[in-house]
Amino acid sequence: MASTVWAAEPASNAAAKKEGTHEGQLETVVVTAAKREEKIQEVPIPITAVSGDAIRDKNITTSSDVERLAPNLSGQSSGNTGGRSGKPRWFLRGIGTNDPNANQEGPLAIYVDEVVVGLQGDQSFPLFDLERVEVLRGPQGTLWGKNNTGGAIHFVSRKPTFDTTGYAKAGIGNYGSRLTEAAIGGELVPEKLAGRAAIYYEKGEGWAKNIVSDETGPRFEDFNGRFQLLGNLTENLDALLILNLRKLNTGNTPNYIIGATSVNNVTTPNPGGGINQGGGTYIPPYGDDPDNKSDFFLPFASGSNDYVGTTLKLNWYLGANTLTSITGFNVGNGDTWLSPRTVPGTTLDLNASKGDSSSRQFSQEVRLSSPTDQALSWIVGAYYYNLQADLNNAILRYKTGTTQEQYSTSSWDQDAKSWALFGNVKYRFTDRASLTLGLRQTWETKDITETTLTATDTAGNQNIVIIGPGGIGSVSGSGVVDPLKLSKDASWTKTTWDITPEYRFTDDILGYVRIASGFRSGGFNQAIVRGDIIETDPETLIDYELGLKTSWLKGRLTANVSAFYYDIKDLQLNIQQQVPGTTITSTAGSSDGNVKGLEFEVEALPLDNWRLAASLGLLRAEYTNFTYTVGPTTLDASGNKFYRTPETSFRLDTDYRIPLNGYGQLLLGTDWSYRSHIYHNATVQDDPVQETPSYWNGNARVSYFTPDNKVQVTGFVKNVTDQSNKVLSQIVNQRGVYPTGYVAPRTYGVQVTYNF
């Protein structure tokens, strides 16, 4: 969908991809959904694109915030940090994963400057100095590097130019929020070398009180840097080098658990939310009805993540054709720990844990593209991807009032590789009728090694394990789960394809039909379950789609509609199982499914100073042939609704510009979204605790621009009505509690931006 930014374009927008924008028309965003620069209304796939300036003006600050932009999209994080930490649970048209296992690949592919972000834990990041964001709905496996079933989201950074541009931004907000952001770029060597540098720093102190530490949370400190060089190496060769850096520190993240009881195999919250422990019951400060600002209890907590990524893009112009190479390499490291503490005034001891992770990803894409001004155009290429990742966890569990203390360790080390050859051909039969064919052959391998150990202190000793920033102390006791080390490997081969006939009825009306297949690789559960590593088959999807893209009133109105049907096989669904001493989340479900959907997107200029945009998504999604196991028992959940999939979602976004008679201008804006009821669990859909009712969420902003548009002062409010929607609720775990998480409460602040 086109996107409009009302303020006159600042100098820093010189790099944004815009074409054909005239006074009194909607801005047209040029996208690269088909690996070529095309106007969004001319691309025969369902896609939403928003410019970097619009993202800035709407105060969209993190990757998961883009759920505000597109129909049938959500990216809620369970980290209770407003999307700052914790992997986003991406869902698009009902396709997504609720699986917290870090080694699993999501069915939505997330890209930054054409390089996939393979590890889901790295897919939550701040947005700054962007050119645009593209949301591509439906399978995109033919042209987009890493195969997927649900779609792709592409974050495109603002590239260097030979003109000097930049900006500086500072902001403050409630709950101790502080923001500093800046970018500058321009010519370094005349006509040969340009550069751009951008930095981002944000700090927050949180909105809920931890009664154990007497501090508020969630706390975070997030520093990011992006540095780019653009070189015209020869007349026929140019290069773009990008370096991304990130350092994230988090702590004191709210954690809410609700005590539960089971009668006749039906689990319900305990009266008052009481947590059974030893010889008594502890009533948490929020009872059985917490919200996002409730006091909570948690040990002293800390986490840190470091990330370094590099991208090198080369374009070699071979006559009329272009050879493109994209090389990506990144490394990441993370550490978390919870130190053991007792809740003040009680005998309730809290779990302690320590975890560390690391990852290394390399990808290489090479493609050769023909020009597009001929009847026959084509792209052929090859792709390679390798992700090596590991995680080590240690957990100390207390059961006060008995002689039991339990210590568990687990680890996994996984190596995933993917190779692919792909091609895409478009033939124009006439000026109005075209046909596009795509084909991709993929080969994948994965191997994993996992360990586990669970021990119980039968002598009733206290503090047999010490867990903290310094590491883990000694452990003694008898085994509940004996030390175990297992390895598995698997490989898969898959052919995916798409076919898209299109017809342009008039210059402003494009109709298309699309049939596309998608493929999500198989994998392994990250924890040993009942003496084995669970292996999952690849997930496949075929999308049958009919779409119409239209423009009216000389560019003042665009209206797009798409209808689709997904036929899905071997859905990878996470199932929570209890094993001795813990509850394991595993990808153990075997299910088919189907999704029927309609999407409408409209954007208009009712008046020269008033922009209005709206979208509506309607979904009907159901599991079929859904069997799963819990221990020795096989159960059937066929007919259940897709989890985290509202049947109705609606978005309204509008802003109005008020000229101030030579003293600048005001921009008033607001956006609202509605999501109907969702389930949080694929298998349990008769427990209200594991559901979120329908809700509205709104944001508002007002900006003042000086007459030369160099200075912008913005006041904003997020979550205007202070909603406390549930974003995570799991089944009762081994300790008899529901883990639950919530969205951030109402936040507000003021930001000042200087453009040059």
C-alpha positions in Angstrom: 0.0 0.0 0.0 1.3 3.5 -0.7 2.4 5.6 2.2 2.4 9.4 2.6 4.5 11.6 4.8 2.8 15.0 5.2 5.7 17.2 6.2 7.8 18.6 3.4 10.6 16.2 2.8 13.8 16.9 4.8 17.2 16.8 3.2 17.8 13.4 4.8 15.2 11.8 2.6 17.2 12.2 -0.6 18.0 8.5 -0.5 14.4 7.3 -0.2 12.9 5.4 -3.1 10.0 7.5 -4.4 8.7 8.1 -7.9 5.8 9.8 -9.6 4.7 11.8 -6.6 3.0 15.1 -7.6 1.2 17.7 -5.6 -2.2 16.4 -4.4 -1.3 12.7 -5.0 -0.4 9.9 -2.6 3.3 9.2 -2.3 4.4 6.1 -4.3 6.9 3.9 -2.6 9.2 1.9 -4.9 9.9 -1.6 -3.6 12.2 -4.5 -4.4 9.8 -7.4 -3.7 10.7 -9.1 -7.0 14.4 -8.1 -6.6 13.9 -5.2 -9.0 12.8 -1.6 -8.3 9.1 -1.4 -9.1 6.2 0.8 -8.0 4.2 -1.0 -5.4 0.9 -0.8 -7.4 2.6 -2.6 -10.3 3.8 -5.6 -8.3 1.4 -8.6 -8.7 1.7 -9.8 -5.1 0.1 -8.6 -1.8 2.6 -6.2 -0.2 2.5 -3.4 2.2 5.4 -0.8 2.2 6.0 2.2 4.4 8.7 4.8 4.0 11.3 5.4 6.6 10.0 8.9 7.2 6.5 7.6 7.9 8.0 5.1 10.4 9.8 7.9 12.1 6.7 10.2 12.2 4.5 7.4 13.6 7.1 6.7 16.3 7.5 3.0 15.3 10.6 2.2 17.3 11.1 -1.6 17.2 10.9 -4.3 14.5 7.8 -5.9 16.2 6.0 -2.5 16.0 5.5 -3.0 12.3 2.5 -5.0 13.2 0.8 -1.6 13.2 1.3 -1.3 9.4 -0.1 -4.3 7.7 -3.3 -6.4 7.8 -3.2 -9.9 9.4 0.2 -9.2 10.9 1.4 -9.5 14.5 4.8 -9.6 16.1 4.2 -9.6 19.9 7.1 -10.3 22.2 6.7 -12.3 25.4 9.6 -10.4 27.0 7.3 -7.8 28.7 9.7 -5.2 27.4 7.6 -3.7 24.7 9.5 -5.5 22.0 12.9 -4.6 23.2 14.0 -8.2 24.1 12.6 -11.6 23.7 11.9 -13.0 20.2 8.8 -11.6 18.4 6.1 -14.2 17.8 5.6 -13.3 14.2 2.3 -14.3 12.7 1.1 -13.3 9.2 -2.2 -14.6 7.8 -2.2 -17.2 10.6 1.2 -18.6 9.8 3.7 -18.3 12.6 5.3 -20.0 15.5 4.5 -19.9 19.2 7.6 -22.0 19.8 10.2 -20.4 22.2 12.8 -23.0 21.2 15.7 -20.8 20.0 16.9 -23.3 17.4 13.7 -23.4 15.5 13.3 -21.3 12.3 10.1 -19.3 12.0 7.8 -19.6 8.9 8.2 -15.8 8.3 11.6 -14.7 7.0 13.0 -11.5 8.4 15.5 -9.6 6.3 17.8 -6.6 6.8 19.2 -5.2 3.6 18.5 -8.5 1.8 20.3 -10.6 4.4 18.1 -13.0 6.4 18.1 -12.8 10.2 18.1 -16.6 10.8 18.1 -16.7 14.6 14.6 -15.7 16.0 16.2 -14.2 19.1 17.9 -11.6 16.9 14.7 -10.5 15.1 13.8 -8.0 17.8 15.7 -4.7 17.1 15.3 -1.0 17.1 14.4 0.9 13.9 16.4 3.9 12.9 17.6 5.7 9.7 15.4 3.5 7.5 14.5 3.9 3.8 11.4 1.7 4.1 9.9 -1.5 5.4 8.2 -4.1 3.1 5.8 -6.7 4.3 5.3 -9.4 1.6 2.4 -11.7 2.3 2.3 -15.4 1.2 5.2 -17.7 0.3 8.3 -15.9 -1.1 10.6 -18.8 -1.5 11.5 -18.4 -5.2 13.4 -15.1 -5.0 13.9 -14.5 -1.3 17.0 -16.3 0.0 15.8 -18.4 2.9 12.7 -20.6 2.1 9.6 -19.8 4.1 5.8 -20.5 4.1 4.3 -17.4 5.6 5.9 -14.4 3.9 8.8 -12.0 4.4 9.5 -8.7 6.2 12.3 -6.6 4.7 13.9 -3.7 6.6 15.9 -1.5 4.2 18.3 1.0 5.7 19.0 4.4 4.3 21.9 4.2 1.9 24.8 6.6 1.4 24.5 9.3 -1.2 27.0 11.8 -2.6 25.0 14.7 -1.1 25.5 15.6 2.5 22.5 14.6 4.6 21.7 13.7 8.1 19.7 14.3 11.3 20.0 14.4 15.1 17.2 13.3 17.4 16.7 13.4 21.2 13.8 12.4 23.3 12.5 11.8 26.8 9.5 9.9 28.1 7.8 8.4 31.1 9.2 5.4 33.0 12.8 6.8 32.6 12.9 6.6 28.8 15.8 8.4 27.1 16.6 8.4 23.4 19.4 9.7 21.3 19.6 9.0 17.6 21.7 10.6 14.8 22.9 10.0 11.2 25.2 11.7 8.8 26.3 10.8 5.3 27.8 12.3 2.1 30.8 12.3 -0.3 34.2 11.0 0.9 36.0 10.9 -2.4 34.5 12.9 -5.3 32.4 10.7 -7.5 34.1 7.6 -6.1 33.2 7.0 -2.4 30.3 8.0 -0.2 29.6 7.0 3.4 26.9 7.1 6.0 27.0 6.6 9.8 24.0 6.2 12.1 23.8 5.6 15.8 20.9 4.8 18.2 20.9 4.7 22.0 17.8 4.2 24.2 17.4 3.5 27.9 14.3 2.6 30.0 13.7 1.9 33.6 10.3 0.1 33.4 6.8 0.4 34.9 6.4 -2.5 37.3 7.9 -2.9 40.8 9.9 -6.1 41.8 9.1 -6.6 45.5 12.3 -8.7 45.8 14.8 -6.2 44.5 12.6 -3.1 45.2 13.4 -1.9 41.7 11.2 -1.2 38.7 11.3 -3.1 35.4 11.8 -4.0 32.7 15.1 -2.2 32.5 17.1 -2.0 29.3 20.0 -0.1 27.7 20.3 -0.5 23.9 23.1 0.8 21.8 23.3 0.4 18.0 25.5 1.6 15.2 25.4 1.3 11.4 28.3 2.3 9.2 28.2 2.2 5.4 30.5 2.8 2.5 29.3 3.1 -1.1 32.0 2.9 -3.8 31.9 3.3 -7.5 34.9 1.0 -8.1 34.8 1.2 -11.9 32.3 2.3 -14.5 30.7 -1.2 -14.4 31.2 -2.1 -10.7 29.8 -0.6 -7.5 30.0 -1.9 -3.9 28.1 -1.3 -0.7 29.7 -2.3 2.6 27.5 -2.3 5.8 28.6 -2.8 9.4 26.0 -3.2 12.1 26.8 -3.2 15.8 24.5 -3.8 18.8 25.0 -4.0 22.6 21.8 -4.7 24.6 21.6 -5.0 28.4 18.3 -6.0 30.1 17.2 -6.7 33.6 14.4 -7.0 36.1 11.9 -8.1 33.5 8.3 -8.6 34.9 7.3 -12.2 35.3 3.7 -13.1 36.3 2.7 -16.6 37.4 -0.8 -17.6 38.6 -1.3 -20.5 40.9 -3.5 -23.3 39.5 -5.3 -26.4 40.6 -6.6 -29.5 38.8 -9.9 -31.2 39.5 -11.0 -34.1 37.3 -8.2 -33.2 34.8 -9.6 -29.6 34.4 -7.1 -26.9 35.4 -8.3 -23.6 36.8 -6.6 -20.8 38.7 -6.4 -21.2 42.5 -8.6 -18.9 44.6 -6.7 -15.6 44.7 -4.0 -17.0 42.4 -2.4 -18.9 45.3 0.9 -20.7 44.6 1.1 -24.0 46.5 4.5 -24.5 48.1 5.5 -27.1 50.7 3.1 -26.8 53.6 1.3 -23.6 52.5 0.1 -21.3 49.8 1.6 -18.0 48.7 -0.8 -15.4 47.4 1.1 -13.1 44.9 0.6 -9.3 45.2 -1.6 -9.4 42.0 -3.7 -12.3 43.0 -5.1 -14.2 40.1 -5.6 -11.1 37.9 -2.3 -9.3 37.1 -1.9 -6.6 34.6 1.1 -5.0 32.9 1.9 -2.7 35.9 1.3 -5.1 38.7 4.0 -5.6 41.4 5.9 -8.9 40.7 8.5 -11.1 42.4 11.7 -12.2 40.7 15.3 -12.9 41.7 17.9 -10.4 40.7 18.1 -10.7 37.0 20.4 -9.6 34.2 20.9 -10.2 30.5 23.3 -9.0 27.8 23.4 -9.5 24.0 26.2 -8.5 21.6 25.8 -8.5 17.9 28.1 -7.7 15.0 27.0 -8.1 11.4 28.5 -7.2 8.0 27.0 -7.1 4.5 28.8 -6.7 1.2 26.8 -6.1 -1.9 28.4 -5.9 -5.4 26.7 -4.9 -8.6 28.6 -5.7 -11.8 27.0 -4.3 -15.0 27.6 -6.7 -17.8 26.2 -4.9 -20.8 22.4 -4.9 -20.4 22.5 -7.5 -17.6 23.5 -7.1 -13.9 25.4 -9.6 -11.8 24.7 -9.1 -8.1 26.5 -10.7 -5.1 25.3 -10.3 -1.5 27.5 -11.7 1.3 26.4 -11.6 4.9 28.2 -12.6 8.0 27.2 -12.0 11.6 28.1 -13.2 15.1 26.1 -12.9 18.3 26.5 -13.8 22.0 24.1 -13.6 24.9 24.1 -14.2 28.6 21.2 -14.3 31.2 21.1 -15.1 34.9 18.8 -15.1 37.8 20.3 -15.3 41.3 18.3 -17.2 44.0 16.2 -15.1 46.4 13.4 -15.5 49.0 10.3 -13.4 48.6 10.2 -10.9 51.5 7.8 -12.0 54.3 7.4 -15.5 53.0 9.2 -18.8 52.8 8.9 -18.9 49.0 12.2 -19.4 47.4 12.6 -18.5 43.7 14.3 -20.4 41.0 17.8 -19.5 39.9 19.2 -19.9 36.4 22.1 -19.1 34.1 22.3 -19.3 30.3 24.7 -18.4 27.6 24.3 -18.6 23.9 26.3 -17.9 20.7 25.7 -17.9 17.0 27.5 -17.4 13.7 25.7 -17.0 10.4 27.1 -16.8 6.9 25.0 -16.4 3.7 25.9 -15.9 0.0 23.6 -15.0 -2.8 24.6 -14.5 -6.5 22.0 -13.6 -9.1 22.1 -12.5 -12.7 19.2 -10.2 -13.9 18.1 -9.1 -17.3 16.8 -5.6 -18.1 13.0 -5.2 -17.7 12.3 -3.1 -20.8 11.9 -6.2 -23.0 9.0 -8.7 -23.6 11.0 -11.4 -21.8 12.8 -10.6 -18.5 14.5 -13.1 -16.1 16.5 -13.6 -13.0 18.7 -16.7 -12.2 20.8 -17.3 -9.1 22.3 -19.4 -6.4 22.1 -19.2 -2.6 24.0 -20.6 0.4 23.2 -20.3 4.1 24.9 -21.6 7.2 23.8 -20.9 10.8 25.8 -22.4 13.7 24.2 -21.8 17.1 24.4 -23.1 20.7 22.8 -22.6 24.0 23.7 -23.8 27.6 21.2 -23.5 30.5 21.4 -24.3 34.2 18.3 -24.1 36.5 18.1 -24.5 40.3 14.5 -25.2 41.4 13.4 -24.9 45.0 10.4 -26.7 46.7 10.3 -25.1 50.1 8.9 -27.1 52.9 10.1 -30.5 51.6 13.5 -32.2 51.4 13.7 -31.7 47.6 15.9 -29.3 45.8 16.4 -29.8 42.1 19.2 -28.8 39.7 18.9 -29.2 35.9 21.3 -28.5 33.0 20.7 -28.7 29.3 22.5 -27.7 26.2 22.2 -27.8 22.4 24.6 -27.2 19.6 23.1 -27.0 16.1 24.5 -26.6 12.6 22.1 -25.8 9.8 23.0 -25.5 6.1 21.0 -24.6 3.0 21.8 -24.6 -0.7 19.5 -23.4 -3.5 19.3 -22.7 -7.2 16.5 -20.4 -8.4 15.0 -18.7 -11.4 12.3 -16.3 -12.3 10.9 -15.5 -15.8 8.4 -12.9 -16.8 6.9 -12.7 -20.3 4.7 -9.8 -21.5 2.3 -11.1 -24.2 0.9 -7.6 -24.7 1.2 -4.2 -23.0 -1.6 -5.5 -20.6 -1.1 -9.2 -20.2 1.9 -10.9 -18.5 2.9 -14.2 -17.0 5.6 -14.8 -14.3 7.0 -18.2 -13.5 9.4 -19.0 -10.6 11.2 -22.2 -9.6 13.6 -23.0 -6.8 15.4 -26.2 -5.8 16.6 -26.4 -2.2 18.9 -28.8 -0.3 19.1 -28.6 3.5 21.0 -30.4 6.2 20.9 -30.0 10.0 22.7 -31.7 12.8 22.3 -31.2 16.6 23.9 -32.4 19.8 22.0 -32.1 23.1 22.7 -32.8 26.7 20.5 -33.0 29.8 20.8 -33.7 33.5 18.4 -33.4 36.4 19.5 -34.1 40.0 17.6 -33.9 43.3 19.1 -33.2 46.7 17.6 -36.0 48.8 19.5 -34.9 52.0 17.7 -31.6 52.2 20.9 -29.5 52.1 20.4 -25.8 51.3 22.3 -23.9 48.6 23.9 -26.9 47.0 24.2 -24.8 43.9 25.1 -21.2 43.6 24.1 -19.5 40.4 25.0 -15.8 39.6 27.1 -13.6 37.4 30.2 -15.5 38.4 28.9 -18.9 37.2 27.6 -22.1 38.7 28.9 -23.8 41.9 29.0 -27.5 42.8 26.1 -29.9 42.7 25.4 -33.1 44.6 22.4 -35.4 44.9 20.7 -38.3 43.2 19.6 -38.4 39.6 16.1 -37.8 38.4 17.2 -37.7 34.8 20.6 -39.3 34.4 23.3 -37.4 32.4 22.5 -37.9 28.7 24.1 -36.8 25.5 22.4 -37.4 22.1 23.0 -36.4 18.5 20.9 -36.4 15.4 21.1 -35.2 11.8 18.7 -35.0 8.9 18.5 -33.7 5.3 15.7 -32.5 3.1 15.3 -31.7 -0.6 12.4 -29.6 -1.9 11.2 -28.0 -5.1 9.1 -24.8 -4.7 7.5 -22.8 -7.5 5.0 -20.0 -8.3 2.9 -19.0 -11.2 1.4 -15.5 -11.6 -0.7 -14.4 -14.5 -1.6 -10.7 -14.5 -3.7 -8.4 -16.5 -3.9 -4.6 -16.5 -7.5 -3.7 -17.2 -6.6 0.0 -17.4 -3.5 2.1 -16.5 -4.8 2.2 -12.9 -6.3 -1.3 -12.4 -4.2 -4.4 -12.2 -5.6 -7.9 -11.6 -3.6 -11.0 -10.8 -3.8 -14.6 -9.9 -1.0 -16.3 -7.9 -0.4 -19.9 -7.0 2.8 -20.3 -4.9 4.3 -23.0 -2.8 6.4 -22.5 0.3 8.7 -24.7 2.3 9.9 -24.5 6.0 12.7 -26.9 6.8 12.3 -29.6 9.4 14.2 -29.5 12.6 14.8 -30.8 16.1 13.4 -30.0 19.6 16.0 -28.1 21.6 15.6 -30.3 24.7 15.8 -34.1 25.1 12.2 -35.3 25.8 11.8 -38.8 27.4 15.2 -39.9 26.3 15.1 -38.8 22.7 15.4 -35.8 20.4 12.2 -35.0 18.6 12.6 -34.5 14.9 10.0 -32.7 12.8 9.2 -33.0 9.1 9.3 -30.0 6.7 6.2 -27.8 6.6 4.7 -27.1 3.2 2.1 -24.6 2.0 0.4 -23.8 -1.3 -1.2 -20.4 -1.6 -4.1 -19.9 -4.1 -4.6 -16.1 -4.5 -6.7 -13.6 -6.4 -5.9 -9.9 -6.2 -6.8 -6.5 -7.5 -4.7 -3.3 -7.2 -6.5 0.0 -8.2 -5.8 3.7 -8.2 -8.5 6.4 -8.5 -9.1 10.1 -8.6 -5.8 10.9 -10.3 -3.7 9.3 -7.6 -5.7 10.5 -4.6 -7.1 7.1 -3.8 -5.7 3.5 -3.9 -7.7 0.5 -3.0 -6.3 -3.1 -3.1 -8.0 -6.4 -2.3 -6.8 -10.0 -2.2 -8.6 -13.3 -1.5 -6.6 -16.4 -0.7 -6.7 -20.0 0.4 -3.8 -21.8 2.1 -3.4 -25.6 2.0 -0.9 -26.6 4.6 0.8 -29.9 5.3 2.9 -31.0 8.4 2.4 -27.8 10.4 5.2 -27.5 13.0 3.3 -26.8 16.3 4.8 -26.5 19.8 3.3 -28.9 22.4 4.0 -28.4 26.1 4.8 -31.7 27.9 5.6 -32.5 31.5 8.7 -34.6 32.1 10.4 -35.3 35.5 11.2 -32.1 37.1 10.0 -29.6 34.4 7.7 -28.8 31.6 9.2 -29.1 28.1 8.0 -27.1 25.1 8.6 -29.2 22.0 7.7 -29.2 18.3 5.9 -32.5 18.6 2.6 -31.8 16.9 1.6 -33.3 13.6 -1.1 -31.3 11.8 -2.4 -30.2 8.5 -4.5 -27.1 8.2 -6.2 -24.5 5.9 -6.6 -20.8 6.0 -9.2 -18.8 4.1 -8.8 -15.1 4.0 -9.7 -11.6 2.6 -7.6 -8.5 2.9 -8.6 -4.9 2.0 -6.3 -1.9 2.0 -7.3 1.7 1.2 -5.4 4.9 1.3 -6.8 8.3 0.4 -6.4 12.1 0.3 -10.0 13.3 1.1 -8.5 16.8 1.4 -5.1 18.1 0.4 -4.1 18.3 4.1 -5.8 15.1 5.2 -4.5 11.6 4.7 -6.5 8.5 5.6 -5.5 4.8 5.5 -7.3 1.7 6.6 -7.0 -2.1 6.2 -9.2 -5.0 7.1 -8.2 -8.7 7.4 -10.6 -11.6 7.7 -9.3 -15.1 8.4 -10.8 -18.5 9.0 -8.0 -20.9 10.0 -8.5 -24.5 11.3 -6.2 -27.4 12.1 -7.0 -30.7 10.4 -5.5 -34.2 11.1 -4.0 -32.8 14.3 -2.6 -35.5 16.5 0.0 -35.1 19.3 1.4 -37.0 22.2 1.8 -36.2 25.9 3.9 -39.0 27.4 2.5 -42.3 26.2 -0.9 -40.8 25.3 -1.9 -39.8 21.8 -4.5 -37.0 21.6 -6.5 -35.4 18.7 -7.0 -31.6 18.4 -8.5 -31.6 14.9 -10.9 -28.8 14.4 -9.1 -26.4 16.8 -8.5 -22.8 15.6 -5.0 -21.6 14.7 -3.4 -20.1 17.7 -2.5 -16.3 17.8 -4.8 -15.8 14.8 -7.7 -13.3 15.1 -10.6 -13.9 12.8 -10.9 -10.1 12.3 -8.2 -7.4 12.3 -8.6 -3.8 11.4 -6.3 -0.8 11.2 -7.1 2.9 10.8 -4.3 5.5 10.4 -4.9 9.1 9.7 -3.1 12.5 10.0 -4.0 16.1 9.3 -1.7 19.0 8.4 -2.4 22.5 9.7 -0.4 25.3 8.1 0.5 28.1 10.5 0.6 31.1 8.1 4.3 31.2 7.6 5.3 29.9 11.0 5.6 26.3 10.0 3.0 23.6 10.3 1.4 21.2 12.7 0.8 17.5 11.9 -1.9 15.7 14.0 -1.9 11.9 13.7 -3.4 8.8 15.2 -3.6 5.1 14.4 -5.9 2.5 15.9 -6.0 -1.3 15.5 -8.5 -3.9 16.4 -7.9 -7.6 16.9 -10.6 -10.1 17.7 -10.3 -13.0 20.2 -7.2 -15.3 20.0 -6.1 -18.6 21.6 -2.6 -18.9 22.9 -2.5 -22.6 22.7 -3.0 -24.9 19.7 -4.2 -27.9 21.8 -6.0 -26.3 24.9 -8.8 -24.1 23.7 -11.3 -24.3 26.7 -9.2 -22.4 29.3 -10.0 -18.7 29.4 -6.6 -18.0 31.1 -4.9 -19.0 27.8 -6.9 -16.7 25.7 -7.0 -12.9 24.9 -10.4 -11.3 24.3 -10.9 -8.9 21.4 -9.4 -5.4 22.0 -8.6 -2.0 20.5 -5.2 -0.3 20.8 -4.4 3.3 19.8 -1.5 5.7 19.4 -1.5 9.5 19.0 1.0 12.1 18.0 1.4 15.8 17.3 4.4 17.3 15.5 5.5 20.9 14.8 7.7 21.6 11.8 9.6 24.9 11.4 9.0 26.7 8.0 12.2 25.3 6.6 11.3 21.8 7.9 14.7 21.4 9.5 13.3 21.2 13.1 10.6 18.8 14.1 9.2 18.6 17.7 6.9 15.6 18.4 4.8 14.6 21.3 3.4 11.1 21.3 1.3 8.7 23.3 1.4 4.9 22.8 -1.4 2.7 24.0 -3.6 5.7 24.5 -6.3 3.8 26.5 -3.8 2.0 28.7 -4.8 -1.5 27.6 -3.2 -4.4 29.4 -3.6 -7.1 26.8 -2.2 -10.6 27.4 0.6 -11.5 24.9 1.6 -14.8 26.4 -0.1 -17.5 28.4 1.1 -21.0 28.7 -0.3 -24.2 30.2 0.3 -24.9 33.8 3.9 -26.1 34.3 5.4 -28.6 36.6 5.2 -26.2 39.6 1.5 -25.7 39.1 1.5 -22.2 37.8 0.5 -20.3 34.6 3.3 -18.2 33.1 1.8 -15.0 31.7 3.0 -11.8 29.9 1.5 -8.5 28.9 1.9 -5.6 26.5 3.6 -2.4 27.7 1.3 0.1 29.4 0.6 3.7 28.2 3.8 5.5 27.4 4.4 9.1 26.3 7.2 11.5 25.5 8.6 14.3 23.5 11.2 14.1 20.8 13.1 16.8 18.9 14.7 16.2 15.5 17.0 18.4 13.5 17.4 17.6 9.8 20.2 18.8 7.6 
